[in-house]
Amino acid sequence: MAVGNVFTRGFFKENPVFVLLLGLCPALAVTTGLKNALGMGLAATFVLVCSNLIVSLSRKFIPKEVRIPCFIVIIATFVTIVKMVMAAFLPELKEALGIFLPLIVVNCIILGRAEAFASKNKLLPSVIDGLGMGIGFTLAICIIGIVREILGAWMIFGIPITRGGMAYSMKVFILAPGGFLAMGLLLAYFNYLGAQRARRLALAQKGIHEGKGAPAVDTSNPTVQTINSQNMIGKTGAGPCNLCPGCDKPNF
Amino acid sequence: MAKQFVITPSPHLKTKEDIGAIMRAVCLALAPAFIFALYRFGYWSIAVTAIAVVTAVVTEAICQRLRHVPYTVDDYSAVVTGLLLAAVLPPNVAWYVPFVGSIVAIGIAKHCFGGLGCNIWNPALMGRAFLQAAFPTEINSGTWPAAKGESLLTSIYTNINGSFDFLVESAKQVGADVITSATPLEQLTRVVDVAGKVEIPGAIYVQNGVIQVSNSQIFDVFMGNTFGCIGEISALALLLGGIYLLGKKIITWHIPFAYIATVALLGWILPAPYSNGEATAYTAWFTGPWLMHVVGGGLFIGAFFMATDMVTSPMSRLGKLLFGCGCGLLTIVIRIYGGYPEGVCYSILLMNTVVPMIDCWTRPRVYGTAKASCPKH
């Protein structure tokens, strides 16, 4: 696998939070503001890179039967380091993250990458995978954090957007229900973007350029001829669209 | 030509009643409450209602566009949601409160669950619950125009010494334009033992371990001569609307009857906490101000308009009675022992959650077949 692909797939294609749905606990709990989200994301990224490094180095001699406890011990070591460093230099952030800082130990993303990638790959790809996934996680929880902070407190990074702007804030978004709401709405939006992309790709594969004049007619396949951008919109249950191989879902 | 032959499977029962007709009847039934609101609170209450309704309809259209389903904004269901949401908002809220509430009600509570007929919870109440969490200060404080307090009802019943009249008079004496005051239910939750010395006419107090509520106060609250949300202050106007819906057979008597009867019974039986100056004491059993619990707050709009929502209420008669009793129990428990003075919104939402279970338990046996079993977990 190409190193570049290993690095970038964590950003969007296999984003840990929005696509793999891992590590939702910190993604919901500490995303009340951009500052907390960034702190948590960077802490998790550091742990992820370091644990991937050590797991990859020691993958040859960790017995298969007890690998999970071994991974947890490795991860816990780095979480302790992060916790102590944060207590020394960023006590406010440590206070804000609270119990969720030690809970990085059981973050599914870190254990998941150790199990699925680092324990099977060499040093360099493992570190790059950890970095990519960590950046993807940080990116995702920062998006949730900024949305919740704007809606819930009318602030970005703890600074009010407009003077006296508290009037427009919806306090529910910095509370627990708002975390679920913001997460759900963002997930829906990213799923929508993903579906759009898949649809575009499928159309491109069939040689149809959506919305750009007349569709290119593939004479070899009679079912494709009838499908163009006009009759795809607003038709429900009009039979299988035949765009994706192996899928019999109706045409939108 | 297209409409000349309608081909459908049996049974071939025809009716002119459709969703639009039902929803229009509900709008009509709500009209007295909103006319009373216009007259009591002034134009802003109707502006709030208009914002809620327009936002609800526009959100419905946008959601249906995004979901690639046919537009059904002309069936008035979004209008009813907007009206009901506005009915449980305080008058004089800022414009963005009904705006956000309608978006949440239609967009999240209704269309995220599949649109009309598929929503688990009453959309208007979900909007209200969201607003309660999102804008606690805006939702819990309302102002009432003092000048409009000089209204037809007060001039007819001049001899009634209710708290509303007293506050209107006081406001005029100090030259204030608006009043802000506790609703009757808020007063009920904050009652204190004043040892018989009543300094404010119309105040609710405790004497000898019993909450003292006079008949004139209850009559005031019943007529709408009180403080509260836009559409819920006048129990009389809502009762007229409810009777109209019952007469049109759009709702049945089961849910409102079970709901109101449970609230009245438990409001009478249960002891309520109050402050006797030093600590929290409890009133005696079987002495509760049950009539105040019935006419005060949002019980009538909840019982007649919200709990009876066809989508989110049980189908069988027994199920409706159970549903109404559950709503009543939760309402009175929240009112007397809970953190909020009013429990109608949350009680109906909680009971909406168990409607599929109630429907399953109370499903009638089809003649000649074995009783259908409910899915376990």
Interface residues (C-beta under 8 A of the other chain):
Chain A: A167 Y168 M170 K171 V172 F173 L175 P177 G178 L181 G184 A188 I233 G234 T236 F252
Chain B: H68 V69 A94 Y96 V100 I108 C112 F130 A133 A134 F135 P136
